């Protein structure tokens, strides 16, 4: 699974997190003034086949022992 440049959501602008941090993979995102951040991910053929055959998607959230922010997963075309 890899992050791809997302469609911009309403009032969103393109931001690339970790753009100049070589120790991390850049993460393109659509970000608006209220702090809503949306990323899009592309599945490999193997990942897609795993899901079709009953596999699951996991969401890992690094909170660093702070309050958990609301998150949502969505399927789009």
C-alpha contacts under 8 A as a table, 3 or more apart, distances in Angstrom:
res1	aa1	res2	aa2	distance
1	X	41	X	6.33
1	X	42	X	5.55
1	X	43	X	4.59
1	X	44	X	5.98
1	X	47	X	7.31
2	X	41	X	5.38
2	X	42	X	5.42
2	X	43	X	6.80
3	X	27	X	6.33
3	X	28	X	6.97
3	X	39	X	7.05
3	X	40	X	5.77
3	X	41	X	4.29
3	X	42	X	6.27
4	X	27	X	7.88
4	X	28	X	6.60
4	X	39	X	7.60
4	X	40	X	5.68
4	X	41	X	5.57
4	X	42	X	6.55
5	X	28	X	5.38
5	X	29	X	6.77
5	X	39	X	7.64
5	X	40	X	6.85
6	X	28	X	6.98
6	X	29	X	6.13
6	X	30	X	6.43
6	X	38	X	7.54
6	X	39	X	5.88
6	X	40	X	5.20
7	X	30	X	7.22
8	X	11	X	7.66
8	X	12	X	5.31
8	X	13	X	6.35
8	X	14	X	6.97
8	X	30	X	5.23
8	X	31	X	7.99
9	X	12	X	5.05
9	X	30	X	6.44
9	X	31	X	7.91
9	X	38	X	7.70
10	X	32	X	7.77
11	X	32	X	5.67
11	X	33	X	7.64
12	X	30	X	5.21
12	X	31	X	4.84
12	X	32	X	4.32
12	X	33	X	7.64
13	X	30	X	5.27
13	X	31	X	5.36
13	X	32	X	6.30
14	X	28	X	6.92
14	X	29	X	5.74
14	X	30	X	4.83
14	X	31	X	6.45
15	X	28	X	5.79
15	X	29	X	5.29
15	X	30	X	6.22
15	X	31	X	6.61
16	X	19	X	5.51
16	X	26	X	6.21
16	X	27	X	5.30
16	X	28	X	4.18
16	X	29	X	6.03
17	X	26	X	5.75
17	X	27	X	4.97
17	X	28	X	6.26
17	X	29	X	7.45
18	X	21	X	4.99
18	X	22	X	7.76
18	X	24	X	6.22
18	X	25	X	6.74
18	X	26	X	4.97
18	X	27	X	6.56
19	X	22	X	7.86
19	X	25	X	7.77
19	X	26	X	4.97
19	X	27	X	7.36
20	X	26	X	7.90
21	X	24	X	5.73
21	X	25	X	7.79
21	X	26	X	7.76
22	X	25	X	7.09
27	X	39	X	7.75
28	X	39	X	6.65
29	X	37	X	6.36
29	X	38	X	5.51
29	X	39	X	4.73
29	X	40	X	7.56
30	X	37	X	5.72
30	X	38	X	5.13
30	X	39	X	6.49
31	X	35	X	6.31
31	X	36	X	5.64
31	X	37	X	4.58
31	X	38	X	6.52
32	X	35	X	5.51
32	X	36	X	5.57
32	X	37	X	6.93
33	X	36	X	7.46
43	X	46	X	7.92
43	X	47	X	5.77
43	X	48	X	5.98
44	X	47	X	5.15
44	X	48	X	6.18
45	X	48	X	5.13
45	X	49	X	6.12
46	X	49	X	5.10
46	X	50	X	6.17
47	X	50	X	5.06
47	X	51	X	6.34
48	X	51	X	5.17
48	X	52	X	6.18
49	X	52	X	5.02
49	X	53	X	6.12
50	X	53	X	5.13
50	X	54	X	6.52
50	X	55	X	4.99
50	X	56	X	7.93
51	X	54	X	5.26
51	X	55	X	4.12
51	X	56	X	5.92
51	X	57	X	7.63
52	X	55	X	6.82
63	X	66	X	5.24
63	X	67	X	6.72
63	X	68	X	6.05
